[in-house]
Amino acid sequence: MNNDSLVFMIGLGLGLGIAAGLRPFLPALLAGALGSAGALGVKLAPGSYSFLQAGWWMVAAAAALLIVYVIQLRLGAERFDAGAPGAALAGIGIGVGALLFAGTLCAHGKTAWPGLIGGAAAALLAQSVARPIVSGARGRLSDRTARQALTVYLDLAALLLAALVCLLHPLGYVAVLLFAWLAFVRWRRGESGRYAGLRILGR
């Protein structure tokens, strides 16, 4: 594999990591289906991560998606996000992001462990940006149905991002830069607010 194709695979892995950080199940299903079909340059086999395009894996991902929706409907979106289910889902997102990136590298004969680190980091970056935005949006909505619907929108956003990255792998780099910029903006706003509070207290 030449350097250009490696760059493309890294872009794909990063983009899938970002998408999995938003919501893991639909990106995992899309990548598995495309890998199984050998479409759009998505490849997850052969290698140790071939299970990512296996039928049982995709069935498990679909079942997990359904279970998460059922639990969220019973608990409510706010309690789900703030409790153990939300923490577990975040962990799954990090794990899926790591596996998809590592599987992409492994299938092309490259060392997989950098993909585990890169995919997990990309998913963490996405979560650091998306979770406060979703939480703030839910807090501003008075209708319970609308608050629940935000989860559907987040799933669709994750699927759309994964599809775009699969279609054009270098978009993964763009996604990372965008989310890094959003994280920086959020950090700067937090710092500005903290310093403003200190100035007020110092008067």
Backbone hydrogen bonds, N-H to C=O, Kabsch-Sander energy under -0.5 kcal/mol:
donor,donor_aa,acceptor,acceptor_aa,energy
6,L,2,N,-1.7
7,V,3,N,-2.4
8,F,4,D,-1.9
9,M,5,S,-2.3
10,I,6,L,-2.5
11,G,7,V,-2.1
12,L,8,F,-2.3
13,G,9,M,-2.7
14,L,10,I,-2.7
15,G,11,G,-2.3
16,L,12,L,-2.6
17,G,13,G,-2.0
18,I,14,L,-2.3
19,A,15,G,-2.5
20,A,16,L,-2.6
21,G,17,G,-1.8
22,L,18,I,-1.5
23,R,19,A,-2.2
28,A,24,P,-1.7
29,L,25,F,-2.4
30,L,26,L,-2.7
31,A,27,P,-2.7
32,G,28,A,-2.2
33,A,29,L,-2.5
34,L,30,L,-2.7
35,G,31,A,-2.5
36,S,32,G,-2.4
37,A,33,A,-1.8
38,G,34,L,-1.1
39,A,34,L,-2.4
42,V,39,A,-2.1
43,K,41,G,-0.5
50,S,47,G,-1.5
52,L,49,Y,-2.0
53,Q,50,S,-2.0
54,A,51,F,-1.7
58,M,54,A,-1.8
59,V,55,G,-2.3
60,A,56,W,-2.3
61,A,57,W,-2.3
62,A,58,M,-2.2
63,A,59,V,-2.5
64,A,60,A,-2.5
65,L,61,A,-2.2
66,L,62,A,-1.9
67,I,63,A,-2.6
68,V,64,A,-2.6
69,Y,65,L,-1.8
70,V,66,L,-2.2
71,I,67,I,-2.6
72,Q,68,V,-2.4
73,L,69,Y,-2.4
74,R,70,V,-1.8
75,L,71,I,-2.5
76,G,72,Q,-3.0
80,F,76,G,-2.3
81,D,77,A,-2.4
82,A,78,E,-2.3
83,G,79,R,-1.4
86,G,80,F,-1.7
87,A,83,G,-1.8
88,A,84,A,-2.8
89,L,85,P,-2.4
90,A,86,G,-2.1
91,G,87,A,-2.1
92,I,88,A,-2.3
93,G,89,L,-2.4
94,I,90,A,-2.0
95,G,91,G,-2.4
96,V,92,I,-3.1
97,G,93,G,-2.3
98,A,94,I,-2.2
99,L,95,G,-2.4
100,L,96,V,-2.7
101,F,97,G,-1.9
102,A,98,A,-2.4
103,G,99,L,-2.9
104,T,100,L,-1.8
105,L,101,F,-1.9
106,C,102,A,-2.8
107,A,103,G,-2.3
108,H,104,T,-0.6
108,H,105,L,-0.9
109,G,106,C,-2.0
110,K,105,L,-2.5
115,G,112,A,-1.4
116,L,112,A,-1.3
117,I,113,W,-1.8
118,G,114,P,-3.0
119,G,115,G,-3.0
120,A,116,L,-1.8
121,A,117,I,-2.5
122,A,118,G,-2.4
123,A,119,G,-2.1
124,L,120,A,-2.4
125,L,121,A,-2.3
126,A,122,A,-2.2
127,Q,123,A,-2.4
128,S,124,L,-2.4
129,V,125,L,-1.2
130,A,126,A,-3.0
131,R,127,Q,-2.1
133,I,129,V,-1.0
134,V,130,A,-2.8
135,S,131,R,-2.7
136,G,132,P,-2.5
137,A,133,I,-2.3
138,R,134,V,-2.6
139,G,135,S,-1.8
140,R,136,G,-1.1
140,R,137,A,-0.5
141,L,137,A,-0.6
141,L,138,R,-0.9
147,R,143,D,-1.9
148,Q,144,R,-2.3
149,A,145,T,-2.1
150,L,146,A,-0.9
150,L,147,R,-0.5
151,T,148,Q,-1.4
152,V,148,Q,-0.7
153,Y,149,A,-2.1
154,L,150,L,-2.2
155,D,151,T,-2.4
156,L,152,V,-2.5
157,A,153,Y,-2.4
158,A,154,L,-2.3
159,L,155,D,-2.4
160,L,156,L,-2.7
161,L,157,A,-2.5
162,A,158,A,-2.4
163,A,159,L,-2.5
164,L,160,L,-2.5
165,V,161,L,-2.4
166,C,162,A,-2.3
167,L,163,A,-2.0
168,L,164,L,-2.5
171,L,168,L,-2.1
172,G,169,H,-2.3
173,Y,170,P,-1.3
174,V,170,P,-1.1
175,A,171,L,-2.5
176,V,172,G,-2.0
177,L,173,Y,-2.4
178,L,174,V,-2.5
179,F,175,A,-2.5
180,A,176,V,-2.5
181,W,177,L,-2.3
182,L,178,L,-2.3
183,A,179,F,-2.4
184,F,180,A,-2.1
185,V,181,W,-2.6
186,R,182,L,-2.3
187,W,183,A,-2.2
188,R,184,F,-2.7
189,R,185,V,-2.3
190,G,186,R,-2.1
191,E,187,W,-2.5
192,S,188,R,-2.6
193,G,189,R,-2.4
194,R,190,G,-2.1
195,Y,191,E,-2.5
196,A,192,S,-2.2
197,G,193,G,-2.1
198,L,194,R,-2.1
199,R,195,Y,-2.3
200,I,196,A,-2.0
201,L,197,G,-2.2
202,G,198,L,-1.7
203,R,199,R,-0.5
203,R,200,I,-1.1
